[in-house]
């Protein structure tokens, strides 16, 4: 999850497509929130399933 909050993977990608960090940050926050809900749900349901 921390790779979505601080996307160091995006630094080379941003230089290739000539975008600013602010251009993708909104998308990263949305993906982070969705991923957070899915991961939290999986951790809460895993003791019930196993």
C-alpha atoms as one frame of an Amber mdcrd trajectory, in Angstrom:
protein
   0.000   0.000   0.000   2.825   2.391   0.687   3.933   2.199  -2.943   0.657
   3.834  -3.890   0.996   6.630  -1.323   4.572   7.449  -2.373   4.850   6.123
  -5.909   8.607   5.982  -6.478   7.825   3.611  -9.349   6.248   6.572 -11.138
   9.358   8.775 -11.251  10.796   7.224 -14.442   7.316   6.951 -15.950   6.581
  10.625 -15.326   9.797  11.683 -17.004   9.014   9.595 -20.085   5.476  10.937
 -20.556   6.401  14.439 -19.328   3.817  14.732 -16.581   4.048  16.273 -13.149
   3.612  14.339  -9.936   0.406  16.268  -9.242  -1.129  14.919 -12.445  -1.209
  11.344 -11.140  -1.584  11.908  -7.406  -5.391  12.052  -7.534  -5.524   8.686
  -9.263  -3.092   7.205  -6.748  -5.248   8.354  -3.832  -8.368   6.759  -5.343
  -6.525   3.483  -5.985  -5.110   3.602  -2.449  -8.541   4.018  -0.870 -10.038
   1.148  -2.869  -7.038  -1.049  -2.083  -7.252  -0.104   1.602 -10.893  -1.206
   1.820 -10.175  -4.511   0.045  -7.095  -5.264   2.149  -8.783  -4.366   5.426
 -11.765  -6.549   4.557  -9.492  -9.442   3.670  -7.616  -9.180   6.959 -10.838
  -9.093   8.957 -12.370 -12.028   7.071  -9.282 -14.250   6.960  -9.643 -15.596
  10.550 -13.222 -16.598   9.765 -12.276 -18.466   6.617  -9.222 -20.340   7.872
